[in-house]
């Protein structure tokens, strides 16, 4: 699969998800949340993957949420429920260790 905001590679039993928006210190936006969720799903289904590494490109791991697009929304709480919660739930229920580096 081709991603726009992350890099995904898998080798020797380890999948590496790299947040790849270094110009904004890897701040999450909607496409990144969706792509990380898809990459987690792919790693979960891949029987050769035994562990995951979550890292960031450039000088920062992740600066949090990109607030510019969120300002246009009605409710930040709804954004968290609709976007972040599914991603975090997938991380928490994944039966493979995740290392944040």
N, C-alpha and C positions, 0 to 999 in steps of 0.2 A: 504494500500500500504506500502511496505517496502522501507525505505530510507537508504542511506549509509552515507550521510553527514548532515542530519538534523533529528530532532525529531519532530513529529507532534502528538498533542493530542487535543481533543475537549471535553469540559464538561461545563455544565451549560451555554450554549450560547457563550462560548469563545473558540476560537481555538488558540493554542499556537504553534508557529513555533520556534524551537530552533536551531540556527546554531550550528553544532556539530563537529567542527574541532578544539578543544581547543589547540592541539599541535602546530598549526600555527595561534593562536589567531583568529580562525574562519574566516580566509581569504577565499574569494570566489574563487572557481575553476569552471570549466565547469559543472561537475556533481551537485555541490551545486546550481548553478544558475538554472539549469533545475529542480532540486527537489523543490526549493523554488517556482518556477513558477507553478509546478504541485500542490504543497500544497495550494498556493493562489487560484488556479482554484477549488480545492476540497472545500475549505472554502467558495468560492463564490457560489458554487452549493448547499451547505448544508444549507437548510432553518433554521435549528436550530442554526446555528452560527450567532451571531449578532455583534461580534467584534473579532479582531485578536490582539494577542500580538506577536511581533517579538523580540526575545532575543538571547543571545549567551551563550553557555556552557563555564564553566571555568572562567578565570579572565578577559576576554575581550568580548565586544559585537561583534565587527567585525573590523579587521585591514585593510579591503579593499580587493583588488584583490591580489591573489597569483600570483606574477609576474614570478615565475620560468617557468610554462608552457607557459605563454604568450610570453616570450622572443623568443620562437621558431616560432612564427607566423610572417607572412609578415607584417600585419598592426594591430596595437592596435586599431585604429579607427574602422576598420572593426569588430573587436572583440566586441567593445562597441555597434555598430549597430546591430550585429547579436545576441548577447547574453544578454547584460544588458538592452538594450532598451525594448525588450518584457517583461522582468520581471518588470521593473519600470512602464511601461505602464499599466500592469495588476494591480499593486499597486494603481496607480493614478485613474484608472477607477473602482476599486472595490467600491461597494456601501455600504461598511461596514467600520467602523473606524479601523485604524491600529495604535497600540501603540508600539513604539520602546522602549525597556527597557533593 
